[in-house]
Amino acid sequence: MGVLKSYHRQGNGKMLIAAAMKCALSDGYPFMQVKTVKMGLYPDYNATNRFYLACGFKEFEVLPIWDDANPCQIYVLHLDSACTA
């Protein structure tokens, strides 16, 4: 899932995350997970990392599942403590 750059900072990403949280909760999932490229490597991905952190996601782990130049940052969110409004 992603938002075109021309639509950033308009609340679209937050609406998508809120909708995904609502669906996950209604299906009985206690957690959500997102993946992106590790912070500090590319400006666009740094913005993505900051977005997930601002949405309440917590750093979980970094894995070299894509390749060495693009390590995968995994974030998790406990849905019972998340605001889905």
C-alpha positions as CSV (number, residue, x, y, z in Angstrom):
1,M,0.0,0.0,0.0
2,G,1.3,3.4,-0.7
3,V,0.3,7.0,-1.5
4,L,1.5,8.9,-4.5
5,K,3.9,11.7,-3.6
6,S,1.6,14.4,-4.9
7,Y,-1.0,13.2,-2.3
8,H,1.4,13.1,0.7
9,R,0.6,15.2,3.8
10,Q,-3.1,15.4,3.1
11,G,-4.2,12.7,5.5
12,N,-4.6,10.0,2.9
13,G,-2.0,7.7,4.4
14,K,-3.5,8.0,7.9
15,M,-6.9,7.2,6.4
16,L,-5.5,4.1,4.8
17,I,-3.8,3.0,8.0
18,A,-6.9,3.6,10.0
19,A,-9.0,1.6,7.5
20,A,-6.5,-1.3,7.6
21,M,-6.5,-1.2,11.4
22,K,-10.3,-1.4,11.5
23,C,-10.3,-4.4,9.1
24,A,-7.6,-6.1,11.1
25,L,-9.4,-5.6,14.4
26,S,-12.7,-6.8,13.0
27,D,-11.0,-9.9,11.7
28,G,-9.6,-10.6,15.2
29,Y,-5.9,-9.6,14.6
30,P,-4.2,-8.2,17.6
31,F,-1.2,-6.7,15.7
32,M,-0.3,-5.1,12.4
33,Q,3.0,-5.2,10.7
34,V,4.5,-3.0,8.0
35,K,7.8,-3.2,6.1
36,T,9.9,-0.5,4.5
37,V,13.6,0.2,3.8
38,K,15.6,0.9,6.9
39,M,15.9,4.6,8.0
40,G,18.9,6.5,7.0
41,L,19.4,5.2,3.5
42,Y,17.0,7.1,1.2
43,P,15.1,10.4,1.9
44,D,11.8,9.0,0.5
45,Y,12.0,5.9,2.8
46,N,13.1,8.1,5.7
47,A,9.7,9.9,5.3
48,T,8.0,6.6,5.2
49,N,9.7,5.5,8.4
50,R,8.7,8.7,10.2
51,F,5.1,8.2,9.0
52,Y,4.9,4.7,10.5
53,L,6.4,6.0,13.8
54,A,4.0,8.9,13.9
55,C,1.1,6.3,13.4
56,G,2.3,4.5,16.5
57,F,4.2,1.7,15.0
58,K,7.3,0.4,16.9
59,E,10.6,-0.8,15.5
60,F,10.7,-4.6,15.6
61,E,13.7,-5.7,13.6
62,V,15.7,-5.2,10.5
63,L,16.3,-8.1,8.1
64,P,18.4,-8.4,4.9
65,I,15.5,-10.0,3.0
66,W,15.5,-7.8,0.0
67,D,19.3,-7.2,-0.5
68,D,22.2,-5.6,1.4
69,A,21.6,-2.1,0.0
70,N,17.9,-2.2,1.0
71,P,17.5,-3.8,4.5
72,C,13.9,-4.4,5.5
73,Q,12.8,-2.5,8.6
74,I,9.8,-4.2,10.2
75,Y,7.4,-2.2,12.4
76,V,4.6,-3.6,14.5
77,L,1.6,-2.0,16.2
78,H,-0.6,-3.5,19.0
79,L,-4.1,-2.8,17.7
80,D,-5.8,-2.8,21.1
81,S,-3.8,0.2,22.1
82,A,-4.1,2.0,18.7
83,C,-6.5,4.7,17.8
84,T,-8.5,3.8,14.7
85,A,-10.6,7.0,14.5
